Amino acid sequence: MTPFNGPGTRGGYTNSDTAPHRRNLVMDAASWVDARVLGAGVSEAHPIPAGALAVNFASNGDFFVQFATLTGTIAVPTVAITDGSAPVLNPGARIIPENAAFILLIASAATIVSMEFWS
């Protein structure tokens, strides 16, 4: 189950039983958490844990992400990218594409990125 299955589902967002009138939504604890320390302008390929279905990103600075089937590199955009291949800035939570094996990351300044994964 991913943490994004909707209200009231185990393995997803759950409504608070103690205050049902408040519709609190809380994600379950991640099954795996990794962190990467990105150097300025240095592309990194992070392997996706086996069985992971979703990931939530958090960081102390701006960073870009792309999912990839093979290890590779990405760059901080410096010109318009209009062909659908641009990396995503500070993506938050994402369902992992079925064919993805790596998360490519880059930042223009030194940044720490944590990744919470759910299986």
N, CA, C and O of each residue as an XYZ file, in Angstrom:
476
protein
N       0.832     -1.190      0.000
C       0.000      0.000      0.000
C       0.872      1.247      0.000
O       1.938      1.267      0.615
N       0.425      2.265     -0.678
C       1.138      3.529     -0.650
C       0.464      4.444      0.349
O      -0.641      4.148      0.805
N       1.104      5.556      0.704
C       0.486      6.468      1.664
C      -0.566      7.355      1.014
O      -1.046      8.299      1.641
N      -0.934      7.070     -0.234
C      -1.796      7.978     -0.982
C      -3.081      7.306     -1.447
O      -3.591      7.630     -2.519
N      -3.608      6.383     -0.663
C      -4.782      5.628     -1.071
C      -6.100      6.248     -0.661
O      -7.158      5.714     -0.991
N      -6.064      7.344      0.038
C      -7.299      8.030      0.391
C      -7.660      7.881      1.848
O      -7.085      7.055      2.557
N      -8.620      8.685      2.303
C      -9.003      8.702      3.713
C      -9.484      7.346      4.208
O     -10.186      6.618      3.507
N      -9.090      7.032      5.420
C      -9.607      5.855      6.099
C      -8.973      4.545      5.704
O      -9.451      3.494      6.131
N      -7.908      4.553      4.901
C      -7.294      3.302      4.486
C      -6.017      3.058      5.257
O      -5.220      3.975      5.452
N      -5.819      1.835      5.694
C      -4.573      1.474      6.356
C      -3.486      1.451      5.300
O      -3.698      0.916      4.212
N      -2.340      2.013      5.593
C      -1.294      2.123      4.595
C      -1.494      3.355      3.736
O      -0.847      3.513      2.700
N      -2.382      4.219      4.164
C      -2.644      5.449      3.429
C      -2.914      6.567      4.403
O      -2.584      6.463      5.585
N      -3.501      7.617      3.926
C      -3.916      8.680      4.826
C      -5.019      8.129      5.717
O      -5.901      7.413      5.245
N      -4.972      8.459      6.999
C      -5.997      7.974      7.914
C      -6.631      9.141      8.649
O      -5.956     10.097      9.029
N      -7.939      9.046      8.841
C      -8.650     10.073      9.595
C      -8.435      9.838     11.082
O      -8.391      8.693     11.532
N      -8.303     10.895     11.828
C      -8.107     10.786     13.262
C      -9.348     10.184     13.926
O     -10.457     10.688     13.755
N      -9.153      9.111     14.678
C     -10.268      8.492     15.396
C     -10.643      9.298     16.636
O     -11.759      9.178     17.142
N      -9.716     10.118     17.125
C      -9.980     10.854     18.357
C     -10.719     12.158     18.110
O     -11.292     12.725     19.040
N     -10.718     12.639     16.887
C     -11.413     13.892     16.566
C     -12.039     13.779     15.176
O     -11.595     14.449     14.243
N     -13.064     12.940     15.028
C     -13.609     12.682     13.698
C     -14.171     13.924     13.015
O     -14.286     13.953     11.790
N     -14.519     14.944     13.784
C     -15.053     16.162     13.186
C     -13.965     17.025     12.559
O     -14.281     18.000     11.878
N     -12.680     16.693     12.771
C     -11.581     17.537     12.298
C     -10.941     17.032     11.017
O     -10.100     17.748     10.475
N     -11.258     15.894     10.504
C     -10.737     15.365      9.240
C      -9.221     15.482      9.118
O      -8.710     15.900      8.079
N      -8.496     15.109     10.186
C      -7.038     15.132     10.145
C      -6.535     14.046      9.217
O      -6.976     12.899      9.296
N      -5.612     14.406      8.337
C      -5.000     13.433      7.439
C      -3.527     13.306      7.788
O      -2.798     14.297      7.819
N      -3.094     12.078      8.050
C      -1.723     11.832      8.474
C      -1.177     10.643      7.693
O      -1.838      9.608      7.606
N       0.022     10.775      7.123
C       0.636      9.652      6.421
C       1.221      8.669      7.420
O       1.722      9.056      8.476
N       1.149      7.387      7.070
C       1.816      6.367      7.876
C       3.327      6.594      7.824
O       3.835      7.237      6.905
N       4.032      6.066      8.809
C       5.485      6.148      8.805
C       6.026      5.404      7.586
O       5.495      4.365      7.194
N       7.073      5.941      7.000
C       7.679      5.340      5.817
C       8.309      3.994      6.164
O       8.727      3.764      7.299
N       8.372      3.110      5.167
C       9.007      1.814      5.377
C      10.522      1.878      5.144
O      11.245      0.953      5.514
N      11.003      2.972      4.527
C      12.428      3.120      4.237
C      12.716      4.609      4.102
O      11.947      5.315      3.451
N      13.796      5.110      4.695
C      14.173      6.521      4.574
C      15.659      6.607      4.244
O      16.494      6.013      4.925
N      15.980      7.361      3.180
C      17.364      7.610      2.789
C      17.609      9.116      2.751
O      16.668      9.905      2.669
N      18.876      9.503      2.812
C      19.252     10.911      2.667
C      20.448     11.005      1.742
O      21.336     10.153      1.773
N      20.469     12.042      0.918
C      21.611     12.323      0.041
C      22.106     13.725      0.341
O      21.311     14.648      0.516
N      23.411     13.882      0.400
C      24.031     15.190      0.548
C      24.539     15.564     -0.842
O      25.512     14.992     -1.334
N      23.867     16.534     -1.466
C      24.205     16.929     -2.832
C      25.199     18.075     -2.818
O      24.993     19.076     -2.133
N      26.283     17.926     -3.577
C      27.214     19.023     -3.783
C      26.651     19.956     -4.851
O      25.861     19.525     -5.690
N      27.038     21.195     -4.830
C      26.540     22.166     -5.803
C      26.857     21.714     -7.223
O      28.018     21.519     -7.581
N      25.797     21.548     -8.034
C      25.960     21.199     -9.435
C      26.380     19.776     -9.716
O      26.721     19.453    -10.853
N      26.367     18.905     -8.701
C      26.800     17.511     -8.870
C      25.570     16.608     -8.973
O      24.784     16.516     -8.031
N      25.406     15.947    -10.112
C      24.285     15.035    -10.326
C      24.536     13.714     -9.602
O      25.651     13.193     -9.621
N      23.501     13.179     -8.969
C      23.614     11.893     -8.276
C      22.470     10.982     -8.694
O      21.355     11.441     -8.938
N      22.756      9.690     -8.774
C      21.741      8.682     -9.085
C      21.504      7.864     -7.827
O      22.416      7.201     -7.333
N      20.279      7.906     -7.304
C      19.947      7.185     -6.079
C      19.107      5.959     -6.431
O      18.057      6.100     -7.058
N      19.547      4.749     -6.039
C      18.758      3.550     -6.338
C      17.459      3.529     -5.534
O      17.447      3.842     -4.344
N      16.383      3.161     -6.194
C      15.080      3.054     -5.531
C      15.027      1.715     -4.795
O      15.309      0.678     -5.396
N      14.672      1.715     -3.507
C      14.608      0.447     -2.753
C      13.636     -0.547     -3.407
O      12.601     -0.153     -3.945
N      13.979     -1.812     -3.353
C      13.137     -2.861     -3.925
C      11.730     -2.792     -3.346
O      11.559     -2.692     -2.131
N      10.738     -2.844     -4.201
C       9.342     -2.859     -3.770
C       8.744     -1.504     -3.467
O       7.553     -1.415     -3.170
N       9.540     -0.436     -3.531
C       9.020      0.899     -3.212
C       7.991      1.335     -4.251
O       8.206      1.182     -5.453
N       6.876      1.877     -3.778
C       5.794      2.327     -4.652
C       5.642      3.844     -4.668
O       5.145      4.411     -5.641
N       6.072      4.505     -3.586
C       5.902      5.956     -3.477
C       7.078      6.537     -2.704
O       7.730      5.854     -1.915
N       7.330      7.831     -2.955
C       8.427      8.528     -2.289
C       7.984      9.947     -1.958
O       7.268     10.582     -2.732
N       8.414     10.430     -0.811
C       8.196     11.820     -0.417
C       9.564     12.452     -0.214
O      10.403     11.920      0.512
N       9.783     13.602     -0.866
C      11.054     14.311     -0.786
C      10.946     15.475      0.184
O       9.912     16.139      0.252
N      12.019     15.725      0.940
C      12.131     16.917      1.782
C      13.591     17.351      1.718
O      14.484     16.521      1.550
N      13.831     18.655      1.855
C      15.217     19.124      1.767
C      15.393     20.445      2.495
O      14.425     21.083      2.910
N      16.644     20.837      2.638
C      16.940     22.134      3.229
C      17.292     23.165      2.154
O      17.813     24.232      2.476
N      17.014     22.862      0.883
C      17.271     23.769     -0.228
C      16.598     23.267     -1.494
O      16.016     22.182     -1.504
N      16.675     24.052     -2.562
C      16.072     23.662     -3.835
C      16.864     22.544     -4.502
O      18.093     22.512     -4.431
N      16.152     21.632     -5.148
C      16.785     20.529     -5.873
C      15.856     20.098     -7.003
O      14.661     20.397     -6.987
N      16.414     19.397     -7.978
C      15.650     18.875     -9.120
C      15.726     17.365     -9.130
O      16.709     16.779     -8.676
N      14.667     16.727     -9.658
C      14.549     15.269     -9.661
C      14.028     14.778    -11.004
O      13.214     15.438    -11.650
N      14.513     13.599    -11.416
C      13.934     12.832    -12.517
C      13.999     11.361    -12.125
O      14.954     10.919    -11.486
N      12.969     10.606    -12.517
C      12.999      9.155    -12.351
C      13.657      8.573    -13.596
O      13.473      9.093    -14.697
N      14.431      7.488    -13.427
C      15.151      6.901    -14.552
C      15.170      5.385    -14.452
O      15.114      4.818    -13.360
N      15.250      4.734    -15.614
C      15.368      3.275    -15.639
C      16.815      2.845    -15.459
O      17.088      1.759    -14.946
N      17.739      3.696    -15.880
C      19.166      3.422    -15.749
C      19.823      4.575    -15.013
O      19.306      5.692    -14.999
N      20.969      4.297    -14.401
C      21.706      5.374    -13.765
C      22.120      6.374    -14.839
O      22.358      5.996    -15.986
N      22.202      7.617    -14.478
C      22.545      8.652    -15.448
C      22.773      9.964    -14.736
O      22.996      9.989    -13.525
N      22.720     11.054    -15.479
C      22.908     12.371    -14.895
C      21.820     13.319    -15.379
O      21.212     13.107    -16.428
N      21.587     14.365    -14.597
C      20.701     15.448    -15.002
C      21.433     16.751    -14.733
O      22.474     16.770    -14.077
N      20.881     17.832    -15.242
C      21.491     19.145    -15.043
C      20.438     20.113    -14.535
O      19.249     19.951    -14.809
N      20.880     21.117    -13.795
C      19.996     22.211    -13.395
C      19.638     22.959    -14.676
O      20.534     23.370    -15.413
N      18.348     23.144    -14.958
C      17.978     23.837    -16.195
C      18.534     25.264    -16.232
O      18.456     26.009    -15.255
N      19.093     25.614    -17.384
C      19.595     26.980    -17.597
C      18.912     27.626    -18.796
O      19.108     28.813    -19.056
N      18.112     26.852    -19.530
C      17.326     27.339    -20.665
C      15.955     26.675    -20.585
O      15.759     25.731    -19.820
N      15.010     27.170    -21.378
C      13.672     26.562    -21.424
C      13.767     25.133    -21.955
O      14.482     24.858    -22.918
N      13.029     24.230    -21.305
C      12.931     22.834    -21.754
C      11.460     22.592    -22.042
O      10.650     22.560    -21.115
N      11.103     22.424    -23.294
C       9.688     22.346    -23.678
C       9.327     21.048    -24.390
O       8.318     20.979    -25.092
N      10.160     20.010    -24.207
C       9.885     18.726    -24.866
C       9.390     17.663    -23.894
O       9.319     16.488    -24.253
N       9.045     18.056    -22.666
C       8.531     17.112    -21.677
C       9.588     16.389    -20.870
O       9.252     15.508    -20.079
N      10.854     16.730    -21.044
C      11.931     15.994    -20.371
C      12.587     16.763    -19.220
O      13.617     16.328    -18.706
N      12.014     17.888    -18.811
C      12.627     18.699    -17.757
C      12.554     17.994    -16.402
O      11.590     17.279    -16.127
N      13.570     18.192    -15.553
C      13.492     17.682    -14.185
C      12.499     18.519    -13.379
O      12.188     19.652    -13.746
N      12.007     17.949    -12.279
C      11.010     18.613    -11.436
C      11.705     19.267    -10.242
O      12.536     18.647     -9.579
N      11.353     20.526     -9.980
C      11.900     21.269     -8.842
C      11.119     20.940     -7.574
O       9.895     21.067     -7.552
N      11.807     20.524     -6.531
C      11.204     20.275     -5.207
C       9.881     19.513     -5.312
O       8.833     20.073     -4.992
N       9.902     18.256     -5.749
C       8.674     17.558     -6.124
C       7.705     17.160     -5.016
O       6.549     16.881     -5.332
N       8.086     17.112     -3.758
C       7.148     16.643     -2.732
C       6.937     15.141     -2.859
O       7.903     14.396     -3.025
N       5.699     14.688     -2.784
C       5.393     13.255     -2.828
C       5.067     12.822     -4.247
O       4.429     13.556     -5.001
N       5.514     11.613     -4.604
C       5.272     11.060     -5.938
C       5.068      9.550     -5.865
O       5.692      8.860     -5.059
N       4.179      9.053     -6.725
C       4.096      7.620     -6.977
C       5.275      7.303     -7.898
O       5.514      8.030     -8.863
N       6.006      6.240     -7.617
C       7.183      5.891     -8.410
C       6.728      5.196     -9.690
O       5.969      4.229     -9.622
N       7.177      5.668    -10.861
C       6.816      4.985    -12.113
C       7.268      3.529    -12.084
O       8.318      3.208    -11.527
N       6.472      2.652    -12.687
C       6.747      1.209    -12.636
C       8.117      0.830    -13.165
O       8.738     -0.094    -12.639
N       8.607      1.511    -14.185
C       9.884      1.120    -14.785
C      11.088      1.822    -14.167
O      12.218      1.576    -14.590
N      10.878      2.683    -13.185
C      11.984      3.443    -12.592
C      12.830      2.581    -11.661
O      12.300      1.815    -10.856
N      14.147      2.712    -11.780
C      15.084      2.021    -10.898
C      15.950      3.002    -10.118
O      16.545      2.645     -9.102
N      16.016      4.261    -10.608
C      16.848      5.283     -9.990
C      16.105      6.603     -9.916
O      15.212      6.883    -10.715
N      16.498      7.412     -8.928
C      16.062      8.797     -8.839
C      17.302      9.638     -9.090
O      18.288      9.534     -8.360
N      17.254     10.469    -10.120
C      18.362     11.364    -10.422
C      18.123     12.683     -9.712
O      17.029     13.241     -9.797
N      19.130     13.189     -9.012
C      19.002     14.416     -8.228
C      20.139     15.377     -8.551
O      21.254     14.958     -8.863
N      19.839     16.683     -8.471
C      20.860     17.705     -8.606
C      20.368     18.975     -7.926
O      19.164     19.218     -7.844
N      21.297     19.778     -7.443
C      20.976     21.070     -6.824
C      22.029     22.077     -7.259
O      23.178     21.710     -7.506
N      21.644     23.343     -7.354
C      22.619     24.365     -7.749
C      23.489     24.806     -6.567
O      24.560     25.377     -6.770
N      23.039     24.547     -5.344
C      23.819     24.823     -4.133
C      23.814     23.561     -3.271
O      22.911     22.734     -3.403
N      24.786     23.400     -2.408
C      24.832     22.223     -1.533
C      23.508     22.081     -0.786
O      23.003     23.039     -0.201
N      22.961     20.877     -0.817
C      21.628     20.621     -0.275
C      21.547     19.199      0.269
O      22.148     18.284     -0.292
N      20.815     19.013      1.347
C      20.528     17.671      1.869
C      19.091     17.328      1.490
O      18.167     18.099      1.753
N      18.915     16.165      0.871
C      17.583     15.713      0.466
C      17.282     14.407      1.190
O      18.066     13.460      1.128
N      16.130     14.361      1.883
C      15.689     13.088      2.466
C      14.566     12.533      1.601
O      13.776     13.276      1.019
N      14.519     11.212      1.534
C      13.522     10.517      0.723
C      12.852      9.443      1.576
O      13.509      8.506      2.032
N      11.557      9.580      1.787
C      10.772      8.576      2.506
C      10.121      7.681      1.460
O       9.464      8.174      0.543
N      10.299      6.373      1.591
C       9.725      5.421      0.637
C       8.674      4.566      1.316
O       8.800      4.231      2.494
N       7.622      4.209      0.558
C       6.580      3.293      1.025
C       6.496      2.130      0.058
O       6.560      2.306     -1.158
N       6.351      0.928      0.625
C       6.209     -0.296     -0.171
C       4.772     -0.733     -0.185
O       4.441     -1.746     -0.802
